[in-house]
Structures are given as C-alpha cells and as structure tokens.
C-alpha cells in the first residue's frame, strides 16, 4: 500500500479498497499499463465496466457456435517491445498469417499485394510497368522515414510552448535525439499536408495502385484519399505495422488464434502473475479529488476505491466531461477536450455463414494464393473518394469500401466445421445521418454492403446464417467511445503528438495531480499496439521514482 506523505492511511476505509494505482477501463492499453505497473511492484487494480476484459480487443460468441473478433480484427500493430516485455506468447498469444492481400477490381480482374518484392512488382506491372519500376523507390522512401516514426511512437510528446528550465532541457533532449533528421523534415511536412492521392501520385500512375495504398486513409477516419492530410493517415498504418526493429523480434502478426480476445487474455494473465487485480462489471462513475490531487474513484454500485494514482484508459472526453468535476480543471481545458474530433463513419458487420465469399475474379494459378483469407474491396482511387463523398454530405456510402476477413479459413476454432466467420469492416456510415435516422436506414445500409459484396463475390449474401451489425452509435454504446470512433479520434495532423488529445497535456498526465491517461486518445493513437499504455506506465513510474508524488511504500 502507498501511504500519504506523513506515512498514515485514513483508518475508516478497509485496506482492501486501497491501491497504489487504479486503472479505469480494461481495454488493451489499460491492461498493458497495469501489467507494467504491477511488474514494478505497485498494487494495481483495473476496473472494467463490461463483463469481459479487453475493450475493443475481444472475442465473443455472438452467434451460437461462431466466435468473432467483434471490433478490432487484425493483429499487426502490437509493438514488439510490449509483446516481449509482457511475455504475451508465454501466456498463449499465437497468430497465423493471412494469405497475400486480395483486391478484386472487377468480376474478371484482381490485384495482389504481397510483402515479397518480386511478387508485388509482378502484380503491379499488370496495371503499370512504370509503377512496378517505381515501387522499390517507394519502399526506399518508407524505409528512410520509417525508423523516425517507429522511434517517435515510443516518445513522450514534448510541450514546445513551455519556457521553464525543465521543459527546455526536455525539448532540447528531444531535438538532439532527432538532430540527424536533415532534409527528411520536408518529407514529413508533405505527409501532414498532402492528400493521399497527391502524395502517391509521385510514384504511381495507376489509379488501382494508388487506390490500394490510399485505402488505409479512410480506415477509422472521416476522410477520403483526396482530403488534405490523408497522406499521413495512409502511412500511419504502414509505419505502425509491428516489426522487430533493431532487435529483429517481431510480434505475432495476422490473425490472433482464437480471435482478438487472445491478446487481452494474454495481457491479463501477464499482469496477474505480478499481482494485477482485474474487476469486471465495475463501471467508474466518478474520479474523486481533493485539493487538486486525485484520491480515488467511485463505481456505479457506490463502491469507493482509493489510490494516489488513477489512470484512465477511457477516452479523454469521457474522463474529463463525465468523470471529473469541471471545477477541478483549468479554464478553457474542457472546451479543448470537447473540440477533439471524434465523428466516426466506420462500421463493422460480423457474419456467420455457410460458405466463405467466392470472389468472381479469383484465380488460384494467376493469384498465387490458395484461398482468399483477407481482401480489400476498393478497386481504385475514385471508388474510395465517392464513398467518402456520400458520407461528407451526411449519407451512408451507396458503394462502401470494405475489408473482408475470413479467419475461419486459417483458424478452425472460430466456426463449426464446414461453416465460416466473415468480418466485414469499412466506410462510410456517418454517426449521424442528414435528414434521416439509423432506426429507419439500418436495413438500407446493410443492403448496400451486401450489394457490393455480392457484386464481387456473387451469391455470398444467400449463405448468411446470421449477422451482427455495428454502426458508430452501436460501437459508442457498447464500448463507451465518443461517436464510436475506433481510433478514439481522427488521425489528422492537428490531433497528433503534442496536440493529442490537447496541447500541454499530451504527456499522459493531466491538470489533476496523480491523474493520468493511457488510452488511444493519447499519442500515438489507435490500433491494438499497446503503445499508449506502455508510454503512460513509463511516465508514471518515472514520477514515482523521482518522488514527485511524495508517497512512500510501506
């Protein structure tokens, strides 16, 4: 237990309700943060509002006999450092890789994206010989900038506006670490200002190839490939793909065996070995403070838990708008939090079916793959932009783009023998419709999705046994994420690094002494990476080690 500066603990509360640290929310970042704190010897409690741990990284049997990665569905961003230090593979995390990405262009044509250079060039050349020649140059560009962004992921954002000596030293140290960036600063500026189409046009002439790479711009974001700043949104996914870095020890990638809940279960088991406590069905309704310091939390059933350190894995808007007394916050702070852009257009449909999608254009010999385990439907740059145009004017996309994952083809634990699980994820379906409501438009939206899928995989919809449709309001309701934004906020230039979630408080701390943040509304943002949780734990332990909180362990 942590005592006060005087060494005493208020006696009217039972010792079991006192902790060194309390984490609000058992999403994957909360579990990562809790794992590191428990490993460092802090008595740590995670309070999760749902009856299952993991937040968006969960596996649930929505249809009897069928297991779904209900929200997040791919294991490709988990940071190797988190995987290694928390020993997740020791606790059962395994993955199987999908086949090369299949992109149907029409009923007769397709594109294959492969990590193998020769294979990738061969398929690019089918659309443009010039693009195939330029492709290695594009990879060299990514290789040049990639290490910078990989390093930035693990940084604690600086505050360039502060003028005190401590901040000056921190800012100088940061600049010194990146002193060799040189002319690459201009390339980085381009990423944050150019559209994905404008940026990719420097390498590729084919709208199919530009469409393939710009596909990621809209994943979780309310933007199209021709929106200013979408270049960064595109490359964020490429730069956060987990690799081994200098240590050449990559994280498991592809499909998590058993679904994405396997990630959270491994994180929970890792933390528990060091004493991490996890309590389900415990929704925090209030963060308690006294004299500018956090003192604990209150849950929905009235239970009180006390700790000098409280860390929120909840969204910044939920924390400061719903759980903290606004009078405890600096003037103007809550207005900045409320301006954080979270309007979502991302949707997910989980399908239980008799037959996996059979794409009309698929040819085993020409494609070089045995089966389509993962596909992107977004044939070219204009298709993606038109889908965004619909959403821009308050409508759901008439022809949405979508990812099609069939994990049951590579993991027989997901569905009964001979049956399949299909994850559909895409854009765009605005959180709020203009001149209509989701109560009346839900069926029409699902029809538009199935029409597109049936265009490319004829007859698929007739094989559906049951489905779960998750629109942004559904995601918001279940996960308590504002607007159901899967990345916790737009990955735009104005919401990055020292401006995420707001200026002056991007270092995982808050205006309240002892109150921290560790969720995806912090740097570097969304995806199941564990990085916000890792970085927040590092800052908390740094503060404790320096004695800033004036607490000593008994």
Buried (B, 14 or more C-beta within 10 A) or exposed (E): EBBEEEEEBEEEEEEEEBBBBBBBBBBBBBBBBBBBBBBBEBBBBBBBBBEBBBBBBBBBEBBEEBBBBBBBBBBBBBBBBBBBBBBBBEBBBBBBBBBBBBBBBEEEBBBBBBEEEEBBBBBBBBBBEBBBEBBEEBBEBEEEBBEBBBEBBBBBBBBEEEEEEEBEEBBEEBEEEBEEEEEBEEBBEEBBBBBBBBBBBEBBEBBBBBBBBBBBBBBBBBBBBBBBBBBBBBBBBEBBBBBEBEEEEBBBBBBBBBBBBBBBBBBBBBBBBBEBBBBEEBBBEBBBBEEEBBBBBBBEEEEEBBBBBBBBBBBBBBBBBBBBEEEBBEEEBBEBBBEBBBBBBBBBBBBBBEBBBBBBBBEEEEBBBEBBBBBBBBBBBBBBBBBBBBBBEEBBBBBBBBBBBBBBBBBEEBBEEEBBBBBBBBBBBBBEBEEEEBEEBBEEBBEBBBEBBBBBBBEBBEBBBEBBBBBBBBBBEBBBBBBBBBBBBBBBBEBBBBBBBBEBBBBBBBBBBBBBBBBBBBBBBBBBBBBBBBBBBBBBBEBBEEEEBEBEEE
